[in-house]
Each structure stands twice: as structure tokens, then as C-alpha cells.
């Protein structure tokens, strides 16, 4: 059998921009999406120099600066390699 992924909308943000904002602080932190800031405050993500550790139900997963941080349809956070992200997702116009 073959299956097609259902069309769902997710939130995503580049990991490198989160790391940069965290390092430089100031106005850059205000440019982060609310769901990223909330995850930082709740300890769901730990920001390192060039990566993020995401605490998931399956354990801790480290994403590097080339990855995308995704918030799924149930609010779950996970990293996605950029090549897989580009092959799987298309930007939704606002």
C-alpha cells in the first residue's frame, strides 16, 4: 500500500536564528516566535552555541544550526534536517 501525508500546517523556524538571537540577546529575542520563547521559558529547548537540544517524549534530540525547529499540530517540538524540510514542506502565504 502507498500513503500520502495529509495536508497540515505547522510552525517552523530556523535553528541558527534562534541560536543567534539567544547569543546576542536584546531586540533579536523579541523577533523570535512566541512559541519558541515559551519553549525556552518552559525548558523544552536548551540553546547551545550552534545547536538546540529539544526535549521530546522520545528523549532529548540535538538539532544543528542547519535544521528547522518545528511545532507540530499538537504543539510538539522537534528538529528537522533542512533537506527533508524542503522536500516535505512548502511555505503557506499569510
C-alpha positions in Angstrom: 0.0 0.0 0.0 1.0 3.6 -0.5 0.1 6.6 1.7 0.1 10.3 1.2 0.8 12.7 4.0 -2.2 14.7 5.0 -2.0 18.5 4.2 -1.4 20.1 7.6 0.1 23.4 8.5 2.9 23.6 11.0 5.1 26.3 12.5 8.8 26.2 11.8 11.8 28.4 12.5 15.5 28.1 11.6 17.6 26.8 14.4 20.5 29.1 13.5 18.3 32.2 14.0 17.3 31.0 17.5 20.9 30.4 18.5 21.9 33.8 17.1 19.1 35.6 18.9 20.0 33.9 22.2 23.7 34.7 21.9 23.1 38.4 21.0 20.0 38.9 23.2 18.4 42.3 23.0 15.9 43.0 20.2 16.7 39.8 18.4 14.9 37.8 21.2 11.8 39.8 20.6 11.9 38.7 16.9 11.5 35.1 17.8 8.1 33.5 17.5 6.1 33.3 20.8 6.1 29.5 20.7 9.9 29.5 20.7 10.1 31.9 23.6 7.6 29.9 25.5 9.5 26.7 24.9 12.7 28.4 26.1 10.9 29.5 29.3 9.4 26.1 29.9 12.8 24.3 29.5 11.6 22.4 26.4 14.5 23.6 24.4 18.0 24.2 25.6 20.1 26.5 23.4 23.7 25.9 22.9 26.2 27.8 20.7 25.2 26.4 17.3 22.5 23.9 18.2 19.4 23.3 20.2 18.5 20.3 22.4 14.8 19.6 22.2 13.2 17.6 25.0 10.6 15.2 23.4 8.6 12.2 24.6 11.2 10.0 22.9 14.1 11.7 24.7 16.5 14.6 24.1 17.3 15.3 20.5 20.0 17.8 19.4 19.4 19.8 16.2 22.2 21.7 14.5 22.2 25.2 13.0 21.1 24.0 9.6 18.0 22.3 10.9 14.5 23.7 11.3 12.7 23.7 14.6 9.1 22.5 14.0 6.0 22.8 16.2 3.6 20.1 15.1 -0.2 20.0 15.0 -0.4 19.0 18.7 2.2 21.6 19.9 5.0 19.1 20.0 8.5 20.4 19.1 11.1 18.5 17.1 14.0 19.3 14.7 14.0 18.5 11.0 17.0 18.4 8.7 16.8 21.2 6.2 16.9 18.9 3.1 14.0 16.9 4.4 12.1 20.0 5.4 12.5 21.5 1.9 11.3 18.2 0.3 8.3 17.9 2.7 7.0 21.4 3.3 6.0 24.5 1.3 5.6 27.9 2.8 2.0 29.0 3.4 1.3 32.5 2.3 -0.1 34.7 5.1 
